[in-house]
Amino acid sequence: MRLLLSLLALTVTLGRADTSEKSFQPYTEGPKTRDGIGKYFMGREISQVMGHLGAGWLERSEREQEEKPSLLMKNLELAEDAVVADIGAGSGYFTFKLAEKVPKGKVIAVDIQQEMIDILKKRRKAFGIENVETLLSVEDDTRLPENEVDAVLLVDAYHEFSFPREMLASMYRALKPGGRIFLLEYRAEDPLVPIKPLHKMSQKQAKVEYAASGFRWVETRDFLPRQHFMIFEKPILKTPAKPKSPETSEEIKADERS
Ligand SMILES: C[S@@+](CC[C@H](N)C(=O)[O-])C[C@H]1O[C@@H](n2cnc3c(N)ncnc32)[C@H](O)[C@@H]1O
């Protein structure tokens, strides 16, 4: 009888361990396409990271005409003393525009590539801007302090995160309750947007991924020529949100068909 009870207790414990966050595997392996890494998150293949040699492309003069970044900046509602993290900041194309919008606050430019951080630091010196900090991060962690930032800007970067679930959790921790993520991604739904498929994202896919990490979708404003402008919020909760298990790619695809 005692043995039977012990076996029962062991089965219950193992059963519990199977559903814990630690044993939960959010990623699957799949076919590696030309611009991808063969790792899939909720049905989406993660794209390769744009190397620092692409910094010149980020600063191209046609960007204003093609993507209307000044229109994007006009539509970013930020208090002048806000603390904003520009994650996947690259050469700082948006970092310095953000810095002008928060003269009494600051911008933390976060990137995993030391070379990008070095470019950004050089430009900061040349512009004489004082409210920009840089932060060298790692693939699965922004390294931002908890409850520090009012807003996060992600322009053409999220689809490259090789650990999106961990990065979402890291951004969640870094944001103050009620803090917002402004997610800018090339529209996957629009075949006329001249960008490689893995560097685009559909609105539906972004919503599923962010909801699974506890974010509330606020709105999508499609006023830009090529990108979705999506707003997600860290809810103000009495008890912390528990991430839900991701839906499968089949569920997302079925949803898209309906
Ligand atoms: C295509 S660039 C966009 C740069 C900038 N946001 C812009 O629009 O000009 C993407 C940047 O995201 C960075 N990145 C990729 N994965 C990252 C991660 N897990 N955490 C932080 N930055 C990351 C890359 O190093 C690269 O500089």
PDBQT file of the ligand as one rigid body, heavy atoms in Angstrom, charges set to zero:
ROOT
HETATM    1  C1  LIG A 301      17.311  45.436 -39.314  1.00  0.00    +0.000 C 
HETATM    2  S1  LIG A 301      18.159  46.120 -37.952  1.00  0.00    +0.000 S 
HETATM    3  C2  LIG A 301      17.076  47.481 -37.518  1.00  0.00    +0.000 C 
HETATM    4  C3  LIG A 301      17.819  48.600 -36.795  1.00  0.00    +0.000 C 
HETATM    5  C4  LIG A 301      16.959  49.807 -36.405  1.00  0.00    +0.000 C 
HETATM    6  N1  LIG A 301      15.864  49.460 -35.561  1.00  0.00    +0.000 N 
HETATM    7  C5  LIG A 301      16.460  50.526 -37.632  1.00  0.00    +0.000 C 
HETATM    8  O1  LIG A 301      15.284  50.358 -37.994  1.00  0.00    +0.000 OA
HETATM    9  O2  LIG A 301      17.235  51.270 -38.241  1.00  0.00    +0.000 OA
HETATM   10  C6  LIG A 301      17.870  44.962 -36.639  1.00  0.00    +0.000 C 
HETATM   11  C7  LIG A 301      18.788  45.117 -35.437  1.00  0.00    +0.000 C 
HETATM   12  O3  LIG A 301      18.299  44.249 -34.387  1.00  0.00    +0.000 OA
HETATM   13  C8  LIG A 301      19.417  43.731 -33.693  1.00  0.00    +0.000 C 
HETATM   14  N2  LIG A 301      19.010  42.512 -32.982  1.00  0.00    +0.000 N 
HETATM   15  C9  LIG A 301      18.772  41.271 -33.473  1.00  0.00    +0.000 A 
HETATM   16  N3  LIG A 301      18.439  40.428 -32.489  1.00  0.00    +0.000 NA
HETATM   17  C10 LIG A 301      18.449  41.136 -31.332  1.00  0.00    +0.000 A 
HETATM   18  C11 LIG A 301      18.167  40.832 -29.976  1.00  0.00    +0.000 A 
HETATM   19  N4  LIG A 301      17.802  39.599 -29.575  1.00  0.00    +0.000 N 
HETATM   20  N5  LIG A 301      18.276  41.829 -29.059  1.00  0.00    +0.000 NA
HETATM   21  C12 LIG A 301      18.629  43.081 -29.442  1.00  0.00    +0.000 A 
HETATM   22  N6  LIG A 301      18.913  43.423 -30.702  1.00  0.00    +0.000 NA
HETATM   23  C13 LIG A 301      18.821  42.476 -31.640  1.00  0.00    +0.000 A 
HETATM   24  C14 LIG A 301      20.443  43.500 -34.771  1.00  0.00    +0.000 C 
HETATM   25  O4  LIG A 301      21.739  43.411 -34.239  1.00  0.00    +0.000 OA
HETATM   26  C15 LIG A 301      20.235  44.725 -35.673  1.00  0.00    +0.000 C 
HETATM   27  O5  LIG A 301      21.071  45.776 -35.319  1.00  0.00    +0.000 OA
ENDROOT
TORSDOF 0
